[in-house]
Amino acid sequence: MPKNENRVVGLDIGTTKILAVVGEITDKGLDIVGIGSSPSRGMRKGVVADIDSTVESIKKAVEEAELMAGSEINVVIAGIAGSHIKGFNSRGVIAIKDKEVTRGDIERVIDAAKAVAIPMDREVLHVLPQQFVIDEQDGIKKPLGMSGVRMEAEVHIVTGAVTSAQNIIKSCNRAGLEVRDLVLQQLASSYAALTEEEKNLGVALIDIGGGTTDIAVFHQGSIWHTSVIALGGNHVSNDISVGLRTAPNEAEKIKRKYGCAMASMVRPEESIEVPSVGGREPRTLSRMVLAEIVQPRIEEILELARHEMEKSGFLEMIPSGVVVTGGSVILDGLPELAEQIFDLPVRRGTPHDVGGMVTIIDSPVYTTGVGLVLYGMHHQDRARFGPRSSSKGFFNRSTQRLREWFGDFF
């Protein structure tokens, strides 16, 4: 199959599924031309637990995407998640040498902002610009050429466990793929699910996946808070499996087909058929029973997300509300339940501003995968990561990554 230099591939390596999305860059934007999906066999709570199984799942998803797109996949942008992800804000201050901001000044203030102590087992994944402050004038996005004597930079730094990143890269390499970049999954999802108006006014993105729930808070167009909760849709499926005494795979099917996050939305006469275990006959139960199992777990996840934002002090900075996305938010009643918990407007986030296979990807399931492709399109000129037998080359690029992130200001 031929290669296509105008194509970008996002690889969403999740706890329950691995999704490969192929996007083609056109004069009008981005068209989705290929999708491949495979059950994820080697992941646990967002991190690699079995490399061999993960490699096989990646291969299946990529092969399916190659067939649909009609081109060979060699390079991917991979997502990274898990409870090991930590984010914090930092600030750097410098004196402007020639009373006018130069590129060198911007690089120096970046270096000052990232001069924080990080444990040896962690590494910087992203340095995300928030704003510059020149002589107490804040809210500056592009400082190059401005006059002043003192400049500050405020940034959001995201770190992750070195070994978790290494294992994702190693799994992709063993599947015959080069990793162009590792991208925080909620950051990728924001490219597909959020509008610029929401980011500027203030919005929280809650991505409820299979093993984790990822949170990102945006304000004035920049990201100010990231966190991960080690609960996700798999916990809902486990509750259903135990509560209804059925096999885990059947519990997942029941959740997707009949699950509802608000028991008050279920009519009393609705019923579902539940397969039994051990060769016993299937049982017919009220759908209300299922909703009463699902609702407490979804409430717990959303309450934890609210508590995390309250603790960080950013709950009051999201007047445009909350956007929920990820495979688990297809449950009926989840946005309505979230509105009650957050007392804010809530909507489901699905990919937007893309062409091609629009009807297929119009689901929260595809938000991260499409977001990874959109991220790649916006940063397509940056240096690719080649095949690596160790992570040294990847993690020694931290300074270059910082400059790339601030490249928009130069």
C-alpha positions as CSV (number, residue, x, y, z in Angstrom):
1,M,0.0,0.0,0.0
2,P,1.3,3.5,-0.8
3,K,2.4,6.0,1.8
4,N,0.8,9.4,1.9
5,E,2.7,12.3,3.4
6,N,-0.5,14.3,3.9
7,R,-1.9,11.8,6.3
8,V,-1.7,11.8,10.1
9,V,-2.5,8.8,12.3
10,G,-3.7,9.0,15.8
11,L,-3.5,5.9,18.1
12,D,-5.8,5.9,21.1
13,I,-4.4,3.2,23.4
14,G,-7.2,2.8,25.9
15,T,-8.0,0.3,28.7
16,T,-10.9,-1.3,26.8
17,K,-10.1,-0.6,23.2
18,I,-7.3,0.5,20.9
19,L,-8.4,2.9,18.1
20,A,-6.4,3.9,15.1
21,V,-7.7,6.9,13.2
22,V,-6.3,8.1,9.8
23,G,-6.8,11.7,8.8
24,E,-5.9,13.3,5.5
25,I,-4.9,17.0,5.5
26,T,-6.7,18.9,2.7
27,D,-6.9,22.5,1.6
28,K,-10.2,22.7,3.5
29,G,-9.0,21.1,6.7
30,L,-9.0,17.5,7.8
31,D,-10.9,14.5,6.4
32,I,-11.1,11.2,8.3
33,V,-10.4,8.4,5.8
34,G,-9.8,5.3,7.9
35,I,-10.7,3.8,11.3
36,G,-9.5,0.6,13.0
37,S,-10.6,-0.7,16.3
38,S,-9.5,-3.7,18.4
39,P,-10.3,-4.8,22.0
40,S,-7.5,-3.8,24.3
41,R,-6.0,-6.9,25.9
42,G,-2.9,-5.7,27.7
43,M,-3.9,-2.4,29.3
44,R,-4.9,-1.7,32.9
45,K,-6.1,1.7,34.1
46,G,-4.5,3.5,31.2
47,V,-1.0,1.9,31.4
48,V,0.6,-1.1,29.8
49,A,0.3,-4.3,31.9
50,D,1.1,-6.8,29.2
51,I,3.3,-5.7,26.3
52,D,2.8,-8.7,24.0
53,S,-1.0,-8.5,24.3
54,T,-0.9,-4.7,23.7
55,V,1.3,-5.2,20.6
56,E,-1.2,-7.6,19.1
57,S,-4.1,-5.3,19.8
58,I,-2.3,-2.4,18.2
59,K,-1.5,-4.5,15.1
60,K,-5.1,-5.5,14.6
61,A,-6.4,-1.9,14.9
62,V,-3.7,-0.5,12.6
63,E,-4.3,-3.3,10.0
64,E,-8.0,-2.5,9.9
65,A,-7.3,1.2,9.6
66,E,-4.8,0.5,6.7
67,L,-7.4,-1.5,4.8
68,M,-10.0,1.3,5.2
69,A,-7.7,4.1,4.3
70,G,-5.9,2.3,1.5
71,S,-2.4,3.3,2.7
72,E,0.4,2.0,4.9
73,I,0.7,3.2,8.4
74,N,4.3,3.7,9.7
75,V,4.1,6.7,12.0
76,V,1.6,7.5,14.7
77,I,0.8,10.0,17.4
78,A,0.0,8.0,20.5
79,G,-2.1,9.0,23.5
80,I,-0.9,8.6,27.0
81,A,-3.1,8.4,30.2
82,G,-3.2,6.8,33.6
83,S,-3.2,7.8,37.2
84,H,0.6,8.5,37.0
85,I,-0.1,11.7,35.1
86,K,0.4,14.8,37.2
87,G,0.0,18.4,36.1
88,F,0.9,21.7,37.9
89,N,1.3,25.4,37.1
90,S,4.6,27.2,37.1
91,R,5.9,30.7,36.6
92,G,9.2,32.1,35.4
93,V,10.5,35.7,35.6
94,I,13.4,37.4,33.8
95,A,14.6,40.9,32.9
96,I,14.2,41.9,29.3
97,K,17.8,42.6,28.0
98,D,17.3,45.2,25.3
99,K,13.9,46.6,26.5
100,E,12.3,44.7,23.6
101,V,11.2,41.1,23.8
102,T,13.3,38.8,21.5
103,R,13.2,35.1,20.9
104,G,16.1,34.7,23.3
105,D,14.1,36.4,26.0
106,I,11.2,34.0,25.4
107,E,13.5,31.0,25.6
108,R,15.0,32.3,28.8
109,V,11.7,32.9,30.5
110,I,10.6,29.4,29.4
111,D,13.7,28.0,31.0
112,A,12.9,29.9,34.2
113,A,9.4,28.5,34.3
114,K,10.4,24.9,33.8
115,A,13.2,25.1,36.5
116,V,11.3,23.0,39.0
117,A,12.4,19.9,40.8
118,I,11.0,16.7,39.2
119,P,11.6,13.2,40.7
120,M,14.0,11.0,38.7
121,D,11.3,8.5,37.8
122,R,9.2,11.2,36.1
123,E,9.6,13.2,33.0
124,V,8.0,16.2,31.4
125,L,5.4,15.3,28.7
126,H,4.1,18.8,27.9
127,V,4.7,22.4,28.8
128,L,1.5,24.2,27.8
129,P,1.6,28.1,27.6
130,Q,-1.0,30.1,29.5
131,Q,0.1,33.7,29.3
132,F,2.9,36.2,29.4
133,V,3.1,39.2,31.7
134,I,5.2,42.2,30.7
135,D,5.6,45.0,33.3
136,E,2.4,43.8,35.1
137,Q,0.4,43.8,31.9
138,D,-1.1,40.3,31.8
139,G,-3.0,38.3,29.3
140,I,-0.3,38.6,26.6
141,K,-0.2,35.6,24.2
142,K,2.4,36.8,21.7
143,P,5.1,38.9,23.4
144,L,7.6,38.9,20.6
145,G,8.6,42.5,19.8
146,M,6.8,44.1,22.7
147,S,8.6,46.7,24.9
148,G,9.3,46.2,28.6
149,V,11.8,45.6,31.3
150,R,10.4,42.6,33.1
151,M,8.7,39.5,31.7
152,E,6.9,36.6,33.3
153,A,5.7,33.4,31.7
154,E,2.9,31.2,33.2
155,V,2.8,27.6,32.0
156,H,1.1,24.3,32.8
157,I,3.6,21.4,33.1
158,V,2.4,17.8,32.6
159,T,4.6,15.0,33.9
160,G,4.3,11.2,33.7
161,A,6.1,8.1,34.8
162,V,9.1,7.4,32.7
163,T,8.4,3.7,32.6
164,S,4.8,4.1,31.5
165,A,5.8,6.3,28.5
166,Q,8.6,3.8,27.7
167,N,6.1,0.9,27.6
168,I,3.8,2.7,25.2
169,I,6.6,3.6,22.9
170,K,8.0,0.1,23.1
171,S,4.6,-1.5,22.3
172,C,4.2,0.7,19.2
173,N,7.8,0.0,18.1
174,R,7.2,-3.8,18.4
175,A,4.1,-3.3,16.3
176,G,6.3,-1.8,13.5
177,L,5.3,1.8,14.2
178,E,7.3,5.0,14.9
179,V,6.0,7.3,17.5
180,R,6.0,10.9,16.3
181,D,4.7,12.2,19.6
182,L,3.1,11.2,22.9
183,V,0.1,13.4,23.7
184,L,-1.9,13.6,26.9
185,Q,-5.3,12.1,26.1
186,Q,-7.5,14.8,27.6
187,L,-5.4,17.4,25.7
188,A,-6.0,15.5,22.5
189,S,-9.7,15.2,23.2
190,S,-9.9,19.0,23.7
191,Y,-8.9,19.5,20.0
192,A,-11.9,17.4,18.9
193,A,-14.6,18.2,21.5
194,L,-14.2,21.8,22.6
195,T,-14.8,25.1,20.7
196,E,-12.6,28.1,20.9
197,E,-15.4,30.1,22.6
198,E,-15.7,27.5,25.3
199,K,-11.9,27.5,25.9
200,N,-11.8,31.3,26.1
201,L,-14.8,31.6,28.5
202,G,-13.8,28.7,30.7
203,V,-14.7,25.0,30.4
204,A,-14.0,21.7,32.0
205,L,-13.5,18.6,29.9
206,I,-14.2,15.2,31.6
207,D,-13.2,12.2,29.5
208,I,-14.6,9.1,31.1
209,G,-12.7,6.1,29.6
210,G,-12.7,2.5,30.4
211,G,-10.0,2.6,33.2
212,T,-9.6,6.2,34.1
213,T,-11.5,9.6,34.0
214,D,-9.3,12.4,32.7
215,I,-10.0,16.0,33.6
216,A,-8.8,19.2,31.9
217,V,-9.8,22.8,32.8
218,F,-9.5,25.6,30.2
219,H,-9.7,29.3,30.8
220,Q,-8.8,32.3,28.6
221,G,-8.0,29.9,25.8
222,S,-5.3,28.0,27.8
223,I,-5.2,24.8,29.9
224,W,-4.9,25.5,33.6
225,H,-5.5,22.2,35.3
226,T,-5.2,18.5,34.5
227,S,-5.8,15.5,36.7
228,V,-6.7,11.8,36.4
229,I,-9.2,9.7,38.5
230,A,-8.6,6.0,38.6
231,L,-12.2,5.1,37.9
232,G,-13.9,4.5,34.6
233,G,-16.5,2.6,32.6
234,N,-15.0,-0.8,33.5
235,H,-16.0,-0.2,37.1
236,V,-19.6,0.3,36.0
237,S,-19.4,-3.0,34.0
238,N,-18.0,-4.8,37.0
239,D,-20.8,-3.5,39.2
240,I,-23.4,-4.8,36.6
241,S,-21.6,-8.2,36.4
242,V,-21.8,-8.7,40.1
243,G,-25.2,-7.1,40.7
244,L,-26.9,-9.0,37.9
245,R,-24.8,-12.2,38.3
246,T,-23.8,-12.3,34.6
247,A,-20.5,-12.7,32.7
248,P,-18.3,-9.6,32.4
249,N,-18.6,-9.5,28.6
250,E,-22.4,-9.7,28.8
251,A,-22.4,-7.0,31.5
252,E,-20.5,-4.7,29.0
253,K,-23.2,-5.4,26.3
254,I,-26.0,-4.8,28.7
255,K,-24.4,-1.5,29.8
256,R,-24.0,-0.2,26.3
257,K,-27.5,-1.3,25.1
258,Y,-29.7,-0.6,28.2
259,G,-27.6,1.4,30.7
260,C,-29.0,4.6,32.1
261,A,-27.2,6.9,34.6
262,M,-30.5,8.3,36.0
263,A,-33.0,5.8,37.4
264,S,-35.7,8.5,37.3
265,M,-35.6,8.5,33.5
266,V,-36.5,4.7,33.3
267,R,-40.1,3.7,32.8
268,P,-41.3,1.1,35.3
269,E,-42.6,-1.2,32.6
270,E,-39.2,-1.4,30.8
271,S,-37.5,-4.8,31.1
272,I,-34.2,-6.4,29.9
273,E,-33.0,-9.9,29.4
274,V,-29.9,-10.9,31.4
275,P,-27.9,-14.0,30.4
276,S,-27.0,-16.2,33.3
277,V,-23.7,-18.1,34.0
278,G,-23.1,-21.8,34.3
279,G,-25.6,-22.7,31.5
280,R,-28.6,-21.4,33.4
281,E,-31.6,-19.9,31.6
282,P,-31.6,-16.2,30.9
283,R,-33.6,-14.0,33.3
284,T,-35.9,-11.0,32.6
285,L,-35.4,-8.1,35.0
286,S,-36.7,-4.6,35.2
287,R,-34.4,-2.0,33.6
288,M,-34.9,0.0,36.8
289,V,-32.7,-2.6,38.6
290,L,-29.9,-1.9,36.1
291,A,-30.2,1.9,36.4
292,E,-30.0,1.6,40.2
293,I,-26.7,-0.3,39.8
294,V,-25.3,2.2,37.2
295,Q,-26.3,5.5,38.8
296,P,-24.3,5.3,42.1
297,R,-21.0,4.5,40.3
298,I,-21.5,7.3,37.7
299,E,-22.4,9.6,40.6
300,E,-19.2,8.6,42.4
301,I,-17.1,9.4,39.3
302,L,-18.7,12.8,38.7
303,E,-18.5,13.7,42.4
304,L,-14.8,12.9,42.4
305,A,-14.3,15.1,39.4
306,R,-16.2,17.9,41.0
307,H,-14.2,17.5,44.2
308,E,-10.9,17.5,42.2
309,M,-11.9,20.8,40.5
310,E,-13.0,22.4,43.8
311,K,-9.7,21.3,45.5
312,S,-7.7,22.9,42.7
313,G,-9.8,26.1,42.9
314,F,-10.9,26.1,39.2
315,L,-14.5,25.1,39.6
316,E,-15.5,28.8,39.5
317,M,-13.5,29.4,36.3
318,I,-15.8,27.4,34.0
319,P,-18.9,29.5,33.3
320,S,-19.5,27.8,29.9
321,G,-19.9,24.5,31.8
322,V,-18.7,20.9,31.4
323,V,-18.2,18.8,28.3
324,V,-18.3,15.0,28.9
325,T,-16.7,12.7,26.4
326,G,-15.2,9.2,26.2
327,G,-16.8,5.8,25.6
328,S,-18.7,5.7,28.9
329,V,-20.7,8.9,28.3
330,I,-23.0,7.2,25.7
331,L,-25.1,6.1,28.7
332,D,-28.6,7.7,28.7
333,G,-29.0,10.3,31.3
334,L,-25.3,11.0,32.0
335,P,-25.3,14.6,30.9
336,E,-28.5,15.2,33.0
337,L,-26.9,13.7,36.0
338,A,-23.8,15.7,35.6
339,E,-25.8,18.9,35.4
340,Q,-27.3,18.1,38.8
341,I,-23.9,17.4,40.3
342,F,-22.0,20.4,38.8
343,D,-25.0,22.8,38.7
344,L,-23.6,23.9,35.3
345,P,-24.5,23.3,31.6
346,V,-23.3,19.9,30.4
347,R,-23.1,18.5,26.9
348,R,-21.7,15.4,25.3
349,G,-18.5,16.1,23.4
350,T,-18.1,14.6,19.9
351,P,-15.6,15.3,17.2
352,H,-16.3,18.4,15.1
353,D,-14.7,20.5,12.4
354,V,-13.6,17.4,10.4
355,G,-14.8,15.9,7.1
356,G,-14.8,12.5,5.6
357,M,-16.4,9.7,7.6
358,V,-18.4,12.2,9.7
359,T,-21.4,9.9,10.4
360,I,-19.2,7.1,11.7
361,I,-17.1,9.2,14.1
362,D,-20.1,11.2,15.5
363,S,-19.7,9.6,18.9
364,P,-17.8,10.3,22.1
365,V,-16.0,7.0,21.6
366,Y,-13.9,8.6,18.8
367,T,-13.1,11.9,20.5
368,T,-9.6,11.1,21.6
369,G,-8.6,9.3,18.4
370,V,-9.8,12.2,16.2
371,G,-8.2,14.7,18.6
372,L,-4.8,13.0,18.2
373,V,-5.1,13.4,14.5
374,L,-6.1,17.1,14.8
375,Y,-3.2,17.6,17.2
376,G,-0.9,16.1,14.6
377,M,-2.3,18.4,11.9
378,H,-1.7,21.5,14.0
379,H,1.9,20.4,14.8
380,Q,2.8,18.6,11.6
381,D,6.0,20.6,11.1
382,R,7.6,19.3,14.3
383,A,10.4,16.8,14.4
384,R,9.3,13.2,14.4
385,F,10.5,10.6,16.9
386,G,12.2,7.7,15.2
387,P,12.3,4.1,16.2
388,R,14.0,3.7,19.5
389,S,15.5,0.8,21.3
390,S,15.6,2.9,24.5
391,S,13.8,6.0,25.7
392,K,17.0,8.1,25.9
393,G,16.4,9.9,22.6
394,F,12.8,10.7,23.5
395,F,13.4,12.0,27.0
396,N,16.4,14.1,26.1
397,R,14.2,16.2,23.9
398,S,12.5,18.0,26.7
399,T,14.1,21.4,25.9
400,Q,13.2,21.1,22.2
401,R,9.6,20.2,23.1
402,L,9.4,23.3,25.3
403,R,10.5,25.5,22.4
404,E,8.1,23.7,20.0
405,W,5.2,24.4,22.3
406,F,6.1,28.1,22.4
407,G,6.8,28.1,18.7
408,D,3.4,29.8,18.1
409,F,4.7,32.9,19.9
410,F,7.9,33.3,17.8
